[in-house]
Amino acid sequence: MLRADLDAIDIKILRELQRDGRMTNVELAERVGISAPPCLRRVRKLEEGGVIEGYHALLNGPKLGFDLVAFCMVGLKRQADADLKSFAKRVEAWPIVREAWMVSGDSDFLLRCTAENLAVFQNFVIEELTADEHVDTVRTMLTIRQVKQLGLVEV
C-alpha cells in the first residue's frame, strides 16, 4: 500500500491509533467520523497492507528497574556485506539492545540500550559488544533524560 492509496480518513485512523492503540473500534470510528463497520474494514486493510505493523504497550523503564538508557555508536573492522549481516544477527541476541540501526557516516551501527544500571551496561559493553569479533570501535553516550517521545512517523 502506497501513501497515495491513503485518504484523509485513513490518515485520521493512523493518527488516532498511534496515539492510543487500545481504543475500541467504536471509539476509533467516532473519533474519525465514520461508522464502526467501515472503520474496521479500513483498519484491517491498513494491517494487511503492512501500514500498521502491530500494537504494543509503551512501558516505563525506570518503574520496571531499567534506569539507564544509552546509545552506542559501533564501527566494524570491515564493512563487507557478510560482516554487516553477521553483526546485525549478533545484535538480535542481546536483550540490552532495544533498537539497532545500520547507519552511514563515522559508525556502522547505532544501538539504543536499556539497562538496570551503569554496571550492567558497562559489563555489556566490555564483555559482549567490544569483545565481538567484528567490532573495531565503540563510542557510548549515556542519556540524561528523554525530552520527546512520539510515534515513529508523522501522519
Secondary structure, 3 states (H helix, E strand, C coil): CCHHHCCHHHHHHHHHHHHCCCCCHHHHHHHHCCCHHHHHHHHHHHHHCCCCCCCCCCCCCHHHCCCEEEEEEEEECCCCHHHHHHHHHHHHCCCCEEEEEECCCCCCEEEEEEECCHHHHHHHHHHHHCCCCCEEEEEEEECCCCCCCCCCCCC
